[in-house]
Amino acid sequence: MLNKNMTLLFLTFIILSLGGCGIYSFSGASIPAEAKTINIAYFENKAALVEPSLGQILTDKLKNRFSSQTQLNITETGGDLQIVGIITEYKTDPLAIQPDQTAALNRLTITVEVNFVNVYDPSKDFKSSKITRYEDYPSSENFVDVQDALISVIAEALVDDIFNATVVNW
């Protein structure tokens, strides 16, 4: 009898413990329960210096983030949540000028402007939020040789910031 009660108590504990696992989100995303879809528009590149693949890279990485870390379905139009972004800056600048007037480091900077709409909670909407990320690289390296790696690192950081600003609310 005691063994049977202990088994029943143990099973109840396990079931309740596992039931709580589905509620917790490791991404920390806070999305209205009614929201089922998200539209992520292509990031148009309006920077003075244009890297042709950058808009597609940012758009794809952001879609992948929402696909992998939320239950939202990505839609091509409308959407309960909507993200529209443009690339406003893509530039490389010299840093750490040496006594001989040469730079020891260069910096690639990318800035995006993001608009976010939450159909179910308009208080979370924002417009023209500028997000800037950069990555430094040795001036001894040819920019063309390191550009793809730099873009990948910066794009991940921008996606983190956009994801956090839109659904994590940190």
C-alpha positions as CSV (number, residue, x, y, z in Angstrom):
1,M,0.0,0.0,0.0
2,L,2.8,2.5,1.0
3,N,4.8,1.5,-2.1
4,K,1.8,2.1,-4.3
5,N,1.2,5.5,-2.8
6,M,4.8,6.5,-3.2
7,T,4.7,5.4,-6.9
8,L,1.6,7.4,-7.5
9,L,3.1,10.5,-5.8
10,F,6.3,10.1,-7.8
11,L,4.4,9.8,-11.1
12,T,2.3,12.9,-10.2
13,F,5.4,14.8,-9.4
14,I,7.0,13.8,-12.7
15,I,3.9,14.7,-14.8
16,L,3.6,18.1,-13.1
17,S,7.3,18.8,-13.5
18,L,7.3,17.9,-17.2
19,G,4.2,20.0,-17.8
20,G,6.0,23.1,-16.6
21,C,8.8,22.5,-19.2
22,G,6.6,23.5,-22.1
23,I,5.9,26.9,-20.6
24,Y,9.4,28.2,-20.2
25,S,11.1,29.7,-23.2
26,F,14.9,29.6,-23.3
27,S,14.9,32.6,-25.7
28,G,13.0,34.7,-23.2
29,A,10.5,35.7,-25.9
30,S,7.4,37.4,-24.6
31,I,4.8,37.1,-27.4
32,P,1.1,37.6,-27.1
33,A,-0.8,34.3,-27.0
34,E,-3.0,35.5,-29.9
35,A,0.0,36.2,-32.2
36,K,0.5,33.4,-34.6
37,T,2.3,35.0,-37.6
38,I,5.2,37.4,-38.2
39,N,6.1,39.3,-41.4
40,I,9.7,40.2,-41.8
41,A,10.2,42.4,-44.8
42,Y,13.3,42.4,-46.9
43,F,16.0,44.7,-45.4
44,E,16.4,47.3,-48.2
45,N,19.9,48.7,-48.4
46,K,19.9,52.5,-48.5
47,A,23.5,53.0,-47.3
48,A,25.9,55.2,-49.2
49,L,28.1,52.2,-49.7
50,V,26.1,49.1,-50.7
51,E,27.1,45.5,-50.1
52,P,24.7,43.7,-52.4
53,S,24.1,40.6,-50.3
54,L,23.7,42.3,-46.9
55,G,20.0,42.9,-47.1
56,Q,19.3,39.2,-47.9
57,I,21.7,38.1,-45.2
58,L,20.0,40.2,-42.5
59,T,16.5,39.2,-43.6
60,D,17.4,35.4,-43.7
61,K,19.1,35.5,-40.4
62,L,16.2,37.3,-38.7
63,K,13.7,34.8,-40.2
64,N,15.8,31.9,-39.1
65,R,15.9,33.3,-35.5
66,F,12.1,33.7,-35.3
67,S,11.6,30.2,-36.9
68,S,13.9,28.5,-34.4
69,Q,13.1,30.4,-31.2
70,T,9.4,31.1,-31.5
71,Q,6.2,29.3,-32.5
72,L,5.4,32.1,-35.0
73,N,4.7,31.2,-38.6
74,I,6.5,33.5,-41.1
75,T,4.2,35.1,-43.6
76,E,4.9,37.1,-46.7
77,T,2.2,39.7,-46.0
78,G,0.4,41.1,-43.0
79,G,1.3,39.3,-39.8
80,D,0.4,39.7,-36.2
81,L,3.9,41.0,-35.7
82,Q,5.6,43.0,-38.5
83,I,9.3,44.0,-38.9
84,V,10.4,46.4,-41.5
85,G,14.1,47.4,-41.7
86,I,16.4,49.3,-43.8
87,I,20.2,49.4,-43.9
88,T,21.2,53.0,-43.4
89,E,25.0,52.7,-43.0
90,Y,27.7,50.4,-44.2
91,K,31.2,51.8,-43.8
92,T,34.7,51.1,-42.8
93,D,36.9,53.5,-40.9
94,P,40.5,53.6,-39.7
95,L,41.1,53.3,-36.0
96,A,44.2,53.4,-33.7
97,I,46.3,55.8,-35.8
98,Q,50.0,55.1,-35.4
99,P,52.7,57.8,-35.2
100,D,53.5,57.2,-38.9
101,Q,49.8,58.2,-39.6
102,T,48.7,54.7,-40.5
103,A,45.9,52.8,-38.9
104,A,46.6,49.7,-36.9
105,L,42.9,48.7,-37.0
106,N,39.9,49.3,-39.2
107,R,36.3,49.1,-38.2
108,L,33.3,47.9,-40.3
109,T,30.1,49.5,-39.0
110,I,26.6,48.6,-40.0
111,T,23.5,50.5,-38.9
112,V,19.9,49.5,-39.5
113,E,16.7,51.3,-38.8
114,V,13.8,49.1,-37.7
115,N,10.1,49.6,-37.4
116,F,8.1,47.1,-35.4
117,V,4.3,46.6,-35.2
118,N,2.5,44.3,-32.7
119,V,-1.1,44.1,-33.8
120,Y,-2.2,42.7,-30.4
121,D,-0.2,45.1,-28.2
122,P,0.4,48.4,-30.0
123,S,2.2,49.7,-26.8
124,K,5.1,47.5,-28.0
125,D,5.3,49.2,-31.4
126,F,8.3,51.3,-32.3
127,K,9.4,53.3,-35.3
128,S,12.8,54.3,-36.7
129,S,14.8,52.5,-34.0
130,K,18.4,52.7,-35.1
131,I,20.7,49.8,-34.2
132,T,24.4,50.0,-34.9
133,R,27.0,47.2,-34.6
134,Y,30.6,47.1,-35.6
135,E,33.6,44.8,-35.7
136,D,37.3,45.7,-35.8
137,Y,39.9,44.0,-38.0
138,P,43.7,44.5,-38.5
139,S,44.5,47.0,-41.1
140,S,47.1,44.6,-42.4
141,E,44.3,42.4,-43.6
142,N,42.6,43.1,-47.0
143,F,39.0,44.1,-46.4
144,V,37.8,41.9,-49.2
145,D,39.3,38.9,-47.5
146,V,37.7,39.5,-44.1
147,Q,34.4,41.1,-45.3
148,D,32.2,38.0,-45.3
149,A,33.3,37.0,-41.8
150,L,32.8,40.5,-40.5
151,I,29.4,40.8,-42.0
152,S,28.4,37.4,-40.5
153,V,29.4,38.4,-37.0
154,I,27.8,41.9,-37.2
155,A,24.6,40.5,-38.7
156,E,24.3,38.0,-35.8
157,A,24.7,40.8,-33.3
158,L,22.1,42.9,-35.2
159,V,19.7,40.0,-35.2
160,D,20.2,39.5,-31.5
161,D,19.4,43.2,-30.9
162,I,16.3,43.2,-33.2
163,F,15.0,40.0,-31.6
164,N,15.5,41.3,-28.1
165,A,13.9,44.7,-28.9
166,T,10.8,43.1,-30.6
167,V,9.9,40.1,-28.5
168,V,12.2,39.7,-25.5
169,N,11.6,43.2,-24.2
170,W,14.9,43.4,-22.3
